[in-house]
Amino acid sequence: TSVGSVRAFGVANATNIEASSASKSSYYSHIGAVATTSVGSVRAFGVANATNIEASSASKSSYYSHIGAVATTSVGSVRAFGVASATNIEASSASKSSYYSHIGAVATTSVGSVRAFGVANATNIEASSVSKSSYYFHIGAVATTSVGSVRAFGVANATNIEASSASKSSYYSHIGAVA
């Protein structure tokens, strides 16, 4: 049976199966419900408690015995993926990282011909812009520049990638050139 987007599956007690309707969980000896609900771009999946499955709506996480939510949100070119806490998933919007128990974001940004890839810190992903490397845990950038027929490839240092241009080799931790 369904209560909102909650699908309930259970084994009925033979003595009261006839008197009870499918929406009554009281005659189930064992019942479990899997709910899927959305809060913004947050998709919540949970197992409902049989005692309150009928009184609760699918958007209420209070009746879940176990619930996890996977959120995907974008801040510029940053895509954030996280697992939400059941206690505050309803009160928080998808763009708020505060309710994530674990979150990681991968950002790609360009400074000249430098493409930077990094993992963002959940605490400041919202306050920081994509072009700021300060909120990256680990970031590496690969730059290609030419001096005559020399092509230079290097890995940039996260601390100064923003201040340096792609043609500056000084901020490379490792650089090699093929002529």
Secondary structure, DSSP 8 states (H G I E B T S, - for coil): -EETTEEEEEEE-TTTTTTS-TT-GGGEEEEEEEEEEEETTEEEEEEE-TTTTTTS-TT-GGGEEEEEEEEEEEETTEEEEEEE-TTTTTTS-TT-GGGEEEEEEEEEEEETTEEEEEEE-TTTTTTS-TT-GGGEEEEEEEEEEEETTEEEEEEE-TTTTTTS-TT-GGGEEEEEEE-
